[in-house]
Amino acid sequence: MMIVAFNWAEGNNNQLTLLMNRENWVHRVISGASWNENGQILIGRSADNGGTWFGISRGGRVAFLVSAEILLDYVDPHAGSELYPIDFLESNRSPQDFALHVAQREEIRHNNPVVGWSYSLIVADMTLNSMIHIRKPEKEEPDVIIQPVPFGVHTLSRYGLDAIEDWDLLVFDVFNEMTANLGNNPLPYLDEIAGLIYV
């Protein structure tokens, strides 16, 4: 399953350490990370609709997504929850305002349930010390759950933020231990980290 583990450290450096696995490599082609046309946003884009699962901006904005539709090969060439990270990164909205904007769009979109999605999205503005979790648990329902994300270690999966599913708890524990031991030490080798997610 797709899962993200991240540590949002409180303090002057406002550091975010993030580990994300992405499944469905065979059917969903995404380009390598590169800067957008104006050199302000770093993302990899889906070949299907130009969306992304993760992106950052030079201005301190971050967005990452977990979506059930990604795993099910459901692709809308003109829409999709994977366009929300780009919308946030390109906008000037605060994370809270963006979450309200998404909720309004989902309410309007619900009039056509064929194009509904189920997802969990994190949007953050590090300069504002603001991080918001936006969750739409049911594809067929318009309900969107908005919650602030506190500093600390978290997981994000199709079950939401800090879910108590076995896999979420395992990834949380291992990632928490790994980041607690980092301090000023360099990160472990990538294959060592990947082994935590792909067991």
N, C-alpha and C positions, 0 to 999 in steps of 0.2 A: 504494500500500500504506500501511498505517498504520505510522507511525514516530514515535519520541520521541527528541529530542536533549536532553541535560541536562548541566549543569555543577554538581557538588556541590563548593563551594569550602571548603577547609580553613581553619580559623581561628576567631576568637572569634565572628564573626557567623554562621558556619555557613550560608552563603547557598546557596540552590538556584535556579538559573536554568533554566527548562524551556520547551521548544518542542514542541508535540504537534500532529500533524495527525490528523484523524479522517476516515475515508472512510465511504461508505455513508450519506450524508446523506438520500437519498431514502426508504429503507425503515426506517431506525432513528431515530425521533424521540426527541430528548433535550431536556429543559427547560433553560432558561438557568440558570447557576449561582446558587444561593441558599443561605442558611443553613438548617440543619435546624430542627426544632421547638424545641430547647433553645439554638439559636444558637451551637453549638460546632463544627459541621462544614459546610464550604462545598463543595457538589457540584451537578452537574446530573444529573437522573435520567432513565433510559430510560422511555419511556411503555409499553414492552412488559413489563418485569418489575421496574422500580424500581432497576435496577442503575446503575452508573456506570463510566466509564473513567478518571476522575481526581477526586481529592478531597483536601482539606487540613483540618486541624483547628486550632483556636486553641491547642491544647496542643503543637503542633509535629509532628504526625503527617501523613504524606503517603503516598498510594497512587496508582499509575497502572498501567494495563493495556493490553496489546496482545493481541488474540485473533483467531484465524482465523475463528471462528464469527460474529464481528461482521460480517465482510466477506461471509459466505455466507448471511446472513439466517437463521441458525439461532437461534431464540428459544425458550427454555423460560420460560413465564410464572411459574414457581415456583422456578426455579434458573438457573444460568449463572455463568460465571467473572466476569462483571461485578458479581456480588454480593460477591466477595471484597474489593474495595477498601472497600466500606461496612462489611463485617464487621471488617476491620482497624481502620478509623477509629473504630468504636464500641467496640472492645474495649480492654482494658488490657494485652494481651499484648505482649511485646517483639517486634520484627521476627523474631528467630530463633525464638521460641516460636510465633509465628503461622505461620511457614513450616512448622514441624514439624506443627502442627495441620492445615494444608492438605494436607500429604503423607498424614497419617492419613485424612483425609476422602476423598482421591482413591483410596486403597487400598480403602476400604469401597465407594466408588461404583463401582469397577472390576467389582464383581460384576454390575453392570448396564451394559455398555458402550454401550448406546443413549444414555445421558446423559453420555458423556464429552466432554471439551473439550481443546483445545490452546491454550496461552496462555503469555505471559510477563508477570509481575507484579512490580512494585517496591513494597516497603513500607519505610517509614523512620520513625524517631523521631529528629527532629533534636536533641532534648534529650539523647538518649543517644549521639549521634554514631553511629547504627547504621542501615545501609541494607542490605536483603537482596533479592536477585533470586530469584524463585520461577519455575521454568520447567517446564511440562509439554509436552514436544515432540510427543507423539503422542496423538491423541484416544483411540485404542483401547487404549493401555497405561497402567498406573497410575503409572509411574515419574515422580517429581518431582525435579528438580535444584534444590538450594539452594546459593547462593553469596553471600558477602558482597560488597558493592560498595565499592570504594575511592573516596577523593576523586578528583575529576578530571572530565573530559569523557567522556561515554558516549553510545551510542545503544541503543535498545531497539526491536526489530522482531519480526515473527513468527519470525525466525531466532534470536532470543535477544538477550542483552546483548553489545554490541560485536561483532556479526557481521561477517564479512569479505565479505559480498555487496557488489556494486558500489554499490548505492544507499545502503547503510548507511555505507560508506566515504566517499562523496561528502558525505552529510549531516554526518557526523562532522567532516570537514575544514572545511566551510563554517561550521558552528556553532562549532567550536574557534577558527577565525580571528575570527569575529564576537565571541565572548565574551572572547577575549584582548585585543581592542582596546577593550572597554567601559571598564574601569577605573571611574572615578567619572562617566563620561559617561552621559547618558540613553540608554535603549534606542532602537534605530532604530524608525521608523514600522512599524506592524503589517503594512501591505501589502508593505513591503520585506522583512520577515522571512518572510512567507508565500510570497514568491517563491522562497525557498530550498527550500521543501518541495514546492511545486506547480509544478515545471518540466516 
